[in-house]
């Protein structure tokens, strides 16, 4: 017993920190989701009110759509980026630096950059107007503050696809390259090598990275708060508005939304992992 305690003693500060940072807030949120007026126990009433509300399902489906599309496009672009960067060409170091640069930009700054570039009064609309492509800046398509979430997806894809791409690049420069060379020696064409050698080897790594990308975009607040539309709000923005209600009457519903969205995120991630793991087993990986 003493030996076990001595082995665990160095980790006690970390355990206490993890408990303070994760466990206690989670307990507080769950407890708050069951409270009512004056802190009295309200049972499942808050969950029932949230699940019957249109705004919750609308914001949840909107957030899922934005996150899933952003993740899928990021994965596709990441594989293209990795395939390009593994080749030897002049300026490869500069291209690698440029591909990594936006990883260091905070999402808040990335959202403001997109406002400057893509808004109807931004740089691209002014450039298109001066070039005679549009009659006025008002004719420029709505790419930010739009109800379809195009601006959100652009930011998430721009921010996250290099992250997946760099993880895939490490695999392509390792064992995957050796297998591909062996397949080429056997006369396998480029397309078949890509489908049967490259994709099976990079998808497990890309899947793990894409889970983190999905979770980050699903729970992000800064980007939807800056670029989002008043007609279509993400769940993070909706929870914030509920929680910051001046008379505090909507806080229990905000806590219930936090629990429900966390469970939704966990369900999507577990389903995604099971599907990718099943696909890897079928391919013999």
C-alpha positions in Angstrom: 0.0 0.0 0.0 2.8 2.4 0.9 4.6 1.5 -2.3 1.6 2.3 -4.4 1.2 5.6 -2.6 4.8 6.5 -3.2 4.4 5.7 -6.9 1.3 7.8 -7.1 2.6 10.7 -5.0 4.4 12.6 -7.8 1.1 12.6 -9.8 -1.0 14.0 -7.0 -0.6 17.7 -8.0 -1.6 16.8 -11.5 -4.6 14.8 -10.3 -5.7 17.7 -8.1 -5.2 20.2 -11.0 -7.2 17.9 -13.4 -10.0 17.6 -10.8 -10.1 21.4 -10.3 -10.0 22.1 -14.0 -12.4 19.4 -15.3 -14.2 17.4 -12.6 -15.5 20.2 -10.5 -16.8 22.3 -13.4 -18.5 19.2 -14.8 -20.2 18.5 -11.4 -21.3 22.1 -11.1 -22.8 22.1 -14.6 -24.7 18.8 -14.0 -25.9 20.1 -10.7 -27.0 23.4 -12.2 -28.9 21.5 -15.0 -31.3 20.0 -12.4 -31.9 23.3 -10.5 -34.8 25.7 -10.7 -35.9 28.9 -9.2 -34.0 29.7 -6.0 -31.7 26.8 -6.5 -34.5 24.2 -5.8 -34.3 20.8 -7.4 -36.3 20.8 -10.7 -35.8 17.3 -11.8 -35.7 16.8 -15.6 -37.8 19.9 -16.4 -34.8 21.9 -17.8 -33.9 19.0 -20.1 -37.5 18.6 -21.2 -37.8 22.3 -22.0 -34.5 22.3 -24.0 -35.4 19.2 -25.9 -38.8 20.6 -26.9 -37.4 23.9 -28.0 -36.8 24.7 -31.6 -33.8 26.9 -31.0 -31.8 24.1 -29.5 -32.3 21.6 -32.3 -31.8 24.4 -34.9 -28.5 25.5 -33.4 -27.4 21.9 -32.8 -28.0 20.8 -36.3 -26.4 23.9 -37.7 -23.3 23.3 -35.5 -23.1 19.7 -36.6 -23.3 20.6 -40.2 -20.6 23.3 -40.0 -18.3 21.0 -38.0 -18.8 17.9 -40.2 -18.3 19.8 -43.5 -15.3 21.6 -42.1 -13.7 18.3 -40.9 -14.4 16.5 -44.2 -13.0 19.3 -46.4 -10.0 19.7 -44.0 -9.2 16.0 -44.3 -9.4 16.1 -48.1 -7.2 19.2 -48.4 -4.8 17.8 -45.8 -4.1 14.7 -47.9 -3.6 16.8 -51.0 -1.2 19.0 -49.0 0.7 16.1 -47.7 1.1 14.5 -51.1 2.4 17.8 -52.5 4.8 18.4 -49.7 6.4 15.0 -49.7 7.8 15.7 -53.2 11.1 17.4 -53.7 10.9 20.8 -55.4 12.5 24.2 -55.2 11.0 26.3 -52.4 9.8 23.3 -50.4 11.0 24.7 -47.1 9.1 27.9 -47.8 6.0 26.0 -48.7 6.2 23.9 -45.5 6.6 27.1 -43.5 3.6 28.8 -45.2 1.5 25.6 -44.6 2.3 25.7 -40.9 2.0 29.5 -40.4 -1.8 29.7 -39.9 -1.6 27.1 -37.1 0.0 29.8 -34.9 -2.8 32.3 -35.5 -5.5 32.4 -32.8 -9.0 31.6 -34.0 -10.1 35.1 -32.8 -7.5 36.7 -35.1 -8.4 34.3 -37.9 -12.0 35.4 -37.7 -11.1 39.0 -37.9 -8.8 38.4 -40.9 -11.8 36.8 -42.7 -14.0 39.8 -41.9 -11.3 42.0 -43.5 -11.0 39.8 -46.5 -14.5 38.4 -47.2 -17.1 40.9 -45.9 -19.1 43.0 -48.4 -17.0 46.0 -47.3 -13.8 44.0 -47.2 -10.7 43.7 -49.4 -12.0 41.2 -51.9 -15.3 43.0 -52.5 -13.5 46.3 -53.0 -11.0 44.6 -55.4 -13.8 42.9 -57.4 -15.6 46.3 -57.6 -12.5 48.1 -58.9 -11.9 45.3 -61.4 -15.5 45.7 -62.7 -16.6 42.3 -61.7 -19.5 43.6 -59.6 -21.4 46.9 -59.9 -21.2 47.6 -56.2 -19.8 46.1 -53.1 -23.3 45.1 -52.1 -23.3 42.6 -55.0 -20.5 40.6 -53.4 -21.7 37.3 -52.1 -22.4 36.9 -48.3 -19.4 34.9 -47.1 -19.5 36.1 -43.5 -22.4 36.8 -41.2 -24.4 34.4 -43.3 -27.0 31.9 -42.1 -25.4 29.0 -44.1 -22.2 29.1 -42.0 -19.9 29.6 -45.0 -17.6 32.0 -43.2 -17.3 29.7 -40.2 -16.4 26.8 -42.4 -13.8 28.8 -44.3 -12.1 29.8 -41.0 -12.2 26.3 -39.6 -10.8 24.7 -42.8 -8.1 27.4 -43.1 -7.1 26.9 -39.5 -7.2 23.1 -39.2 -6.4 21.4 -42.5 -2.6 22.0 -42.1 -2.8 20.2 -38.7 -4.1 17.1 -40.3 -1.8 17.5 -43.2 1.3 17.5 -41.1 0.3 14.3 -39.3 -0.4 12.6 -42.7 2.9 13.9 -44.1 4.9 12.1 -41.4 3.3 8.8 -42.5 3.8 9.4 -46.2 7.5 10.1 -45.7 7.9 6.8 -43.7 6.6 3.3 -44.2 3.9 4.4 -46.7 6.6 5.6 -49.2 8.3 2.2 -49.0 5.1 0.3 -49.7 4.2 2.6 -52.5 7.6 2.0 -54.1 7.1 -1.7 -53.8 3.7 -1.5 -55.5 5.2 0.7 -58.3 7.9 -2.0 -58.9 5.1 -4.5 -59.3 3.5 -2.4 -62.0 0.6 -0.9 -60.0 -0.6 2.4 -61.5 -0.7 5.7 -59.7 -4.4 5.7 -59.1 -4.5 2.2 -57.7 -1.5 3.0 -55.5 -3.3 6.0 -54.1 -6.5 4.0 -53.4 -5.0 0.7 -52.1 -1.7 1.9 -50.6 -1.7 5.6 -49.7 -5.3 6.0 -48.4 -5.3 2.9 -46.1 -2.0 4.0 -44.6 -2.9 7.6 -43.9 -6.6 7.4 -43.0 -6.0 6.1 -39.4 -3.7 9.1 -38.6 -6.0 11.5 -40.4 -9.0 10.1 -38.5 -7.4 10.8 -35.1 -6.5 14.3 -36.1 -9.9 15.0 -37.6 -11.6 14.0 -34.4 -9.7 16.8 -32.7 -10.6 19.2 -35.5 -14.3 18.2 -35.2 -14.3 18.7 -31.5 -12.6 22.1 -31.7 -14.9 23.4 -34.4 -18.0 22.0 -32.6 -17.2 23.7 -29.3 -15.7 26.9 -30.7 -17.2 30.2 -29.5 -15.0 33.0 -30.8 -15.5 32.3 -34.5 -19.3 31.9 -34.5 -19.6 34.9 -32.2 -17.8 37.1 -34.7 -18.8 35.6 -38.1 -22.1 34.0 -37.2 -25.5 35.2 -38.2 -28.2 36.3 -35.8 -30.6 33.9 -37.5 -28.4 30.9 -37.2 -26.4 30.6 -34.0 -24.1 27.8 -32.9 -24.8 25.9 -29.7 -21.8 27.6 -28.0 -23.2 31.1 -28.7 -26.7 30.0 -27.7 -25.4 28.6 -24.4 -23.5 31.8 -23.7 -26.6 34.0 -24.4 -28.7 31.7 -22.1 -26.1 31.7 -19.4 -25.6 35.5 -19.5 -29.3 36.3 -19.2 -29.6 39.3 -16.9 -32.3 37.9 -14.6 -30.5 34.5 -14.6 -33.7 32.6 -15.2 -32.3 30.8 -18.3 -29.1 29.6 -16.6 -30.5 26.1 -15.7 -31.4 25.6 -19.4 -27.9 26.7 -20.4 -26.5 24.1 -18.1 -28.8 21.5 -19.6 -27.7 22.5 -23.1 -24.1 22.1 -22.0 -24.7 18.5 -20.8 -26.7 17.6 -23.9 -24.2 19.0 -26.4 -21.4 17.3 -24.5 -23.2 14.0 -24.8 -23.9 14.7 -28.5 -20.2 15.4 -29.2 -19.2 12.2 -27.3 -21.7 10.1 -29.3 -20.4 11.5 -32.7 -16.8 11.0 -31.8 -17.4 7.4 -30.6 -19.4 6.6 -33.7 -16.7 8.1 -35.9 -14.0 6.1 -34.1 -15.9 2.9 -34.4 -16.5 3.4 -38.1 -12.8 4.3 -38.8 -11.6 1.3 -36.7 -14.0 -1.0 -38.5 -12.7 0.2 -41.8 -9.1 -0.2 -40.7 -9.8 -3.8 -39.6 -11.4 -4.6 -43.0 -8.3 -3.3 -44.7 -6.1 -5.4 -42.4 -4.5 -2.5 -40.6 
